[in-house]
């Protein structure tokens, strides 16, 4: 099939590349000429395991092209995926200006029946707005009888495992209208996604608004589990319980399960913070207050400061003359995404308190350098206190403490003797509970985790 992807950000690029790998001819459109030039020269603007190889192989097979040409893009695809950004507006709601601009571009150039797919994460009711924008442009062209369909097909991709998630989805949610045009669009989408249903049916077909709601509901539920466990972890520190033992105890209940029950320094990234806010904003438009999600957001904001508080309790609020090694900067492993990363809160607090920081991350250093001026706009001189090491051990040299912010595999089995030899003092603040407290204690390491300080 001929497929057009509008937007080559995280979702759009992964979607386009994976559909091309299934044998489709995919045209990826983006209005950013620098990004398109990067892709056409073999570069990849985001870090995602396995993505670069798929891009290169499908470009070589001529199933995948990148361009800024809107008319060619609309002419190419029988299915037009809208996968542009929906950043939070000032009030927390999803900003749909890029989605509606893409819809208008389709309306200005389309010829023949098109299936327009909302792949971006959008609030309930967006499909109606997309349809109205397309019809408005068609009317300007005198094409009032031109047929098209708008389908909701939310993505469920985890950063760091997006290719695997796309190629082996646990479900494919499709929202379609219950009319002749909707049924025609559903037939097209069934054909497109047929390769994923050979083992068993993965498609979940519903009305459009339910599909739009499903994406927000899923992310809100996962965010809730994270904040719930973080709040319990903070209580565990006070009562003398071990949150990891608690996690195993409740996770073994099949009604609960183990996923998203790890205590830590809070969630970040491009989805959970934005989607929780957008869902609350949508509820407010209907006069409803989502009290649980308000608590989820408040707990998460506070959790990003938990390690900072633990550090201040041990070293005092004036950290001049102190050096801290930081392992991990990205909000999660296997990505370079620094959006809402808890490490940004930590770096900001330590640097403003006068500390010297030596940080390591396998892939997120360049992105960290890009966002630092934003985080220190009020205190640009603090950036000079932050250095970057080429390997984890180098970051430890002369450090008063090690702070772990991201659970990269490379950090899971440290050489404790080497660590003790190069640090001023063997102190670890573990924001991801990578290590067993008893093992650290027996090794002579002072260990402070999240909800694991009963030892």
Secondary structure by P-SEA (a helix, b strand, c coil): cbbbbccccaaaaaaaaaaaaaccbbbbbbccaaaaaaaaaccccccccaaaaaaaaaaaaccccccccaaaaaacccbbbbcccccccccccccaaaaaaaaaaaaaccccccccccccccccaaaaaaaaaaaaaaaaaccccccbbbbbbbbbcccccaaaaaacccbbbbbbcccaaaaaaaaaaaaaacccccccccbbbbcaaaaaaaaaaaaaaaaaaaaaaaaaaaaaaaacccaaaaaaaaaacccccccccccccccccccaaaaaaaaaaaaaaacccaaaaaaaaaaaaaaaaaaaaaaaaacccccccbbbbbcccccccccccccccaaaaaaaaaaaabbbbbbbbcccaaaaaaaccccccccccccccbbbbcccccccccccbbbbccccccccccaaaaaaacccccccccccccccaaaaaaacccccccccccc
